[in-house]
Amino acid sequence: MCPTIAPKPTPSAGGCSTGGAATAATRSASARAVPPRRRPPAAPSRFRSSTPYPGPPPARVRTPNLTTLSPLGASGQARSVRRARNAPYLPDRRLFSGRSDMRTLLIGCGDHGGGTLLPAACSAGISIHALVDSDRERAEHLAKLWLIPQVYASTEDVDADTFDGAIVALPVSAQADHVAWALQAGLHTFVEKPPAPDLDGLRTLLQHAGRAGVHCVVGMNFRLAEGVRRLRSALAAPQYGPISYARVEHIARKPVQSFSPDMSLEASLFAAQGIHAIDLAQVLLPAQRVTSGQMIAVNRGRLATLVAGDPAGGTRLEVHFGSCAAAFSHQVRVVTASGDLLELRNMSELLHLPNGGDEHVREYPGARVLWRTSPIGGGYDSAGYGPELAAFGDLVAGGPAESLASLASLLPVYEAFDELLQAEGLAWTA
Ligand SMILES: NC(=O)c1ccc[n+]([C@@H]2O[C@H](COP(=O)([O-])OP(=O)(O)OC[C@H]3O[C@@H](n4cnc5c(N)ncnc54)[C@H](O)[C@@H]3O)[C@@H](O)[C@H]2O)c1
């Protein structure tokens, strides 16, 4: 249910102004057999994962008015945030999210924005109050379908003062400008990957985000996909120890053409696939230095590989991503310090091959299935879209950032790919 947009309170009545100004703040309300390895301090690396999402400066954060806008009421909202903080490791966010109080604008209602994020946002408890798409007919059709009261053909027509947040899902070349617009308008922003088409664009956006004082989260759904949550939960068990080796293979069937005349096909590959693969690998095994990278010869699309490691710490990470396959294929392999191997196949099956010293190996030497996706499961939760949007809503309401991607956390992802491009004599631009 999408309620009618309520005008923002005027600054004198405790409302906020555009641009995230100070007045905005007034709106709211061991391994068993292996001895623990001593890791040396991380070497300077361009492949280092960033520190946890720091969030914007608190004084300028704009928080929706939970008391007046929430159907749960203030106590219900407080309860949902409290549960989020006490929740187990990488929980199913649907259990405690209910951010229907954030007045949200969906910018870009194409295949992903209209077909996936819109229903995923509704299932995550985020109410979409207006749609923006240059294809007005499509936006109007979706608005009718989802009972959304307002449609705009462009952000130029939008009075940002009547919104708290924006979800951006535009063509790659249009994303950064719209994210900048939303941030400057003081809107908490969720932008689908990639937030910018290249490294320079990301650095520019980071400057905007630093000035805006609102949350900016990047949609990196694989981080919160059910299979990855299961893998990370399994890895939290003490018998495995830290990850020594991680390998992410992410090979799809597109793109085979560049997304825009300005972008190289390699940059388009990064925007569609590589960004996910490198990010997931970094989340699993941070602080690795890129040691090599290569474009691999294929006749259709592109195939790339990146290797990173920390020789002193004995860790290694390999990422393969491409657009040459007949269908999407996704594999994650992890070997921990204990010698155990965990393998996540196509986000649907998690296998465990124990280390040779495991006491049950003689009677049962094979791999065991730790988890399999349910035949009736799937959808937005399984792919991570629902939990990610719910976590965004919770973050805006004061909850934890957990596995959400910040713009800053994507800097080493872009930098790693930039190294590969440079090593191969390639460019982000066509
Ligand atoms: N995380 C994921 O799994 C995932 C999957 C698919 C797409 N995406 C990302 O989502 C974004 C959108 O992808 P898509 O497949 O929906 O693309 P799409 O081309 O189907 O949709 C884009 C929409 O934006 C509209 N649009 C274009 N320029 C506009 C403008 N200036 N103002 C308003 N509307 C405008 C178009 O009319 C279209 O409806 C891309 O950046 C893509 O990388 C992410």
The ligand as an SDF file (V2000), in Angstrom:
LIG
                    3D

 44 48  0  0  0  0  0  0  0  0999 V2000
   22.3520   -5.7580   -8.9700 N   0  0  0  0  0  0  0  0  0  0  0  0
   21.8620   -6.3930   -9.9980 C   0  0  0  0  0  0  0  0  0  0  0  0
   21.7420   -7.6070   -9.9510 O   0  0  0  0  0  0  0  0  0  0  0  0
   21.4260   -5.6390  -11.2120 C   0  0  0  0  0  0  0  0  0  0  0  0
   20.7400   -6.3260  -12.2190 C   0  0  0  0  0  0  0  0  0  0  0  0
   20.3310   -5.6130  -13.3350 C   0  0  0  0  0  0  0  0  0  0  0  0
   20.6020   -4.2650  -13.4520 C   0  0  0  0  0  0  0  0  0  0  0  0
   21.2670   -3.6150  -12.4550 N   0  0  0  0  0  0  0  0  0  0  0  0
   21.5730   -2.1880  -12.5920 C   0  0  0  0  0  0  0  0  0  0  0  0
   20.3520   -1.4710  -12.6210 O   0  0  0  0  0  0  0  0  0  0  0  0
   20.4430   -0.3660  -13.5060 C   0  0  0  0  0  0  0  0  0  0  0  0
   19.2510   -0.3800  -14.4630 C   0  0  0  0  0  0  0  0  0  0  0  0
   19.2860   -1.5370  -15.2470 O   0  0  0  0  0  0  0  0  0  0  0  0
   18.0000   -1.9980  -16.0950 P   0  0  0  0  0  0  0  0  0  0  0  0
   18.2910   -3.3670  -16.5970 O   0  0  0  0  0  0  0  0  0  0  0  0
   16.7660   -1.7610  -15.3470 O   0  0  0  0  0  0  0  0  0  0  0  0
   18.0540   -0.9610  -17.3260 O   0  0  0  0  0  0  0  0  0  0  0  0
   16.8270   -0.5670  -18.2760 P   0  0  0  0  0  0  0  0  0  0  0  0
   17.4270    0.0260  -19.4880 O   0  0  0  0  0  0  0  0  0  0  0  0
   15.8860   -1.7130  -18.4200 O   0  0  0  0  0  0  0  0  0  0  0  0
   16.0430    0.5690  -17.4500 O   0  0  0  0  0  0  0  0  0  0  0  0
   16.5210    1.8640  -17.3060 C   0  0  0  0  0  0  0  0  0  0  0  0
   15.3050    2.7760  -17.1600 C   0  0  0  0  0  0  0  0  0  0  0  0
   15.7770    4.0990  -16.9130 O   0  0  0  0  0  0  0  0  0  0  0  0
   15.0060    5.0050  -17.7160 C   0  0  0  0  0  0  0  0  0  0  0  0
   15.8400    6.1830  -17.9440 N   0  0  0  0  0  0  0  0  0  0  0  0
   16.9560    6.2820  -18.7130 C   0  0  0  0  0  0  0  0  0  0  0  0
   17.4880    7.5110  -18.5800 N   0  0  0  0  0  0  0  0  0  0  0  0
   16.6880    8.2010  -17.7240 C   0  0  0  0  0  0  0  0  0  0  0  0
   16.7140    9.5130  -17.1990 C   0  0  0  0  0  0  0  0  0  0  0  0
   17.6890   10.3740  -17.5120 N   0  0  0  0  0  0  0  0  0  0  0  0
   15.7380    9.8800  -16.3450 N   0  0  0  0  0  0  0  0  0  0  0  0
   14.7470    9.0360  -16.0230 C   0  0  0  0  0  0  0  0  0  0  0  0
   14.6780    7.7720  -16.4940 N   0  0  0  0  0  0  0  0  0  0  0  0
   15.6230    7.3730  -17.3350 C   0  0  0  0  0  0  0  0  0  0  0  0
   14.6480    4.2330  -18.9680 C   0  0  0  0  0  0  0  0  0  0  0  0
   13.4950    4.7530  -19.5860 O   0  0  0  0  0  0  0  0  0  0  0  0
   14.4330    2.8190  -18.4110 C   0  0  0  0  0  0  0  0  0  0  0  0
   13.0900    2.6030  -18.0370 O   0  0  0  0  0  0  0  0  0  0  0  0
   21.7890   -0.4810  -14.2170 C   0  0  0  0  0  0  0  0  0  0  0  0
   22.6600    0.4720  -13.6830 O   0  0  0  0  0  0  0  0  0  0  0  0
   22.2690   -1.8830  -13.9070 C   0  0  0  0  0  0  0  0  0  0  0  0
   23.6800   -1.9640  -13.7410 O   0  0  0  0  0  0  0  0  0  0  0  0
   21.6730   -4.2830  -11.3440 C   0  0  0  0  0  0  0  0  0  0  0  0
  1  2  1  0
  2  3  2  0
  2  4  1  0
  4  5  1  0
  4 44  2  0
  5  6  2  0
  6  7  1  0
  7  8  2  0
  8  9  1  0
  8 44  1  0
  9 10  1  0
  9 42  1  0
 10 11  1  0
 11 12  1  0
 11 40  1  0
 12 13  1  0
 13 14  1  0
 14 15  2  0
 14 16  1  0
 14 17  1  0
 17 18  1  0
 18 19  2  0
 18 20  1  0
 18 21  1  0
 21 22  1  0
 22 23  1  0
 23 24  1  0
 23 38  1  0
 24 25  1  0
 25 26  1  0
 25 36  1  0
 26 27  1  0
 26 35  1  0
 27 28  2  0
 28 29  1  0
 29 30  1  0
 29 35  2  0
 30 31  1  0
 30 32  2  0
 32 33  1  0
 33 34  2  0
 34 35  1  0
 36 37  1  0
 36 38  1  0
 38 39  1  0
 40 41  1  0
 40 42  1  0
 42 43  1  0
M  CHG  2   8   1  16  -1
M  END
$$$$
